[in-house]
């Protein structure tokens, strides 16, 4: 597939996104931007969540890592399902009861303003870095197969991508994103589904042959029972529970769409449906990874040294025109469905938690101008972080992002858990210091664990340790009088 036709596919795709944005943002207000006028259909939110949760990282990295991790990632996915049920049963009722726009306002109510800003800061840090990693990955593929052909610098490629996101998110916000994410989730699933069909056709497999081929592969092992391994079941399962809670239930980006549903019951139905669909979609991605490696071996194709390059290399160079088009559209959908909503969530969190827009007496016109400036400012920050990420990244992106979540979301989990489980007053002034010290202690633990704990290696469960340190230290620093918990 030539660079010209790849560019045509991307341009057509964004043409549809801009059309959806034009239709949904007409007459948009602040209520539309932040919470979609609280009129979003739960099924649209649930379906849009697929693309928002998976992103280009999953689209490329999960299939590529099957050779080293087999199907053990499903242990995390099983934990995710339980985590989504906890969010629906515990966190969503709290958020709806308090009628929140920024979920970190709960920390301000329960603990104090420093806790609210600290929670928001950790979210801003993690989501900015995570979105940068996702866009970096997709932009790198486009750069290699399209823009290098015309000698266009990588910075220009990234800047153009971010400008396109700005074009369809700056006015409509959540009201627009609910429907653009639904559109993009459709093409993401088509991307992985049609990629599997393309490999089946080229390897002369029917559905029965596909299932048998995956089941009989040495890469299909799901459960790991060696406690010293990073992929040990209980490490992965419990980490999956907590990752779902912190990266969804304690994440402004994901909860903002949930809070745009018409009622608490619809928001809960959205999460229950989404949890089941996500498990099935991850099975599809892992199965695709097995097929990619089998296809490469059958055709005598050398496996790339970087696992992230496996899917794009095979799709763009060895599987024909149809597979190339499917890959490009699927990757574009996977990447931008997560990146676009991040800008809106970052803007919301910063405006409500740092600029106090929710309690401001300024005019609506002034608030709108301020929101536009913040939205554009985060776009610039995202560009700079992507360029820095390009210079620094050296490991599989999926692992880097989940590891980062263990450091940045750990204090968030500790703060919310302490607030919900304790009725005593927590000293707000110590929150920023403890939340910064906890990740540093976890870095030391991770580096020295094999030497200190008889060969034990920390995996994603480091998130739990991080949260526990935060909660325990702040739990000691409480005042003696009782607190009427929210």
Secondary structure as GFF3:
##gff-version 3
##sequence-region A 1 486
A	DSSP	alpha_helix	3	24	.	.	.	ID=ss1
A	DSSP	alpha_helix	30	35	.	.	.	ID=ss2
A	DSSP	three_ten_helix	36	38	.	.	.	ID=ss3
A	DSSP	alpha_helix	42	57	.	.	.	ID=ss4
A	DSSP	pi_helix	58	62	.	.	.	ID=ss5
A	DSSP	alpha_helix	63	64	.	.	.	ID=ss6
A	DSSP	alpha_helix	66	69	.	.	.	ID=ss7
A	DSSP	alpha_helix	73	86	.	.	.	ID=ss8
A	DSSP	pi_helix	87	91	.	.	.	ID=ss9
A	DSSP	alpha_helix	92	98	.	.	.	ID=ss10
A	DSSP	alpha_helix	105	110	.	.	.	ID=ss11
A	DSSP	alpha_helix	113	145	.	.	.	ID=ss12
A	DSSP	three_ten_helix	147	150	.	.	.	ID=ss13
A	DSSP	alpha_helix	154	169	.	.	.	ID=ss14
A	DSSP	alpha_helix	174	202	.	.	.	ID=ss15
A	DSSP	alpha_helix	207	215	.	.	.	ID=ss16
A	DSSP	alpha_helix	233	244	.	.	.	ID=ss17
A	DSSP	pi_helix	245	249	.	.	.	ID=ss18
A	DSSP	alpha_helix	252	258	.	.	.	ID=ss19
A	DSSP	alpha_helix	264	299	.	.	.	ID=ss20
A	DSSP	alpha_helix	309	317	.	.	.	ID=ss21
A	DSSP	alpha_helix	320	353	.	.	.	ID=ss22
A	DSSP	three_ten_helix	357	359	.	.	.	ID=ss23
A	DSSP	alpha_helix	364	392	.	.	.	ID=ss24
A	DSSP	alpha_helix	397	408	.	.	.	ID=ss25
A	DSSP	alpha_helix	410	421	.	.	.	ID=ss26
A	DSSP	beta_strand	424	426	.	.	.	ID=ss27
A	DSSP	three_ten_helix	428	430	.	.	.	ID=ss28
A	DSSP	alpha_helix	431	452	.	.	.	ID=ss29
A	DSSP	alpha_helix	462	476	.	.	.	ID=ss30
A	DSSP	beta_strand	478	482	.	.	.	ID=ss31
###
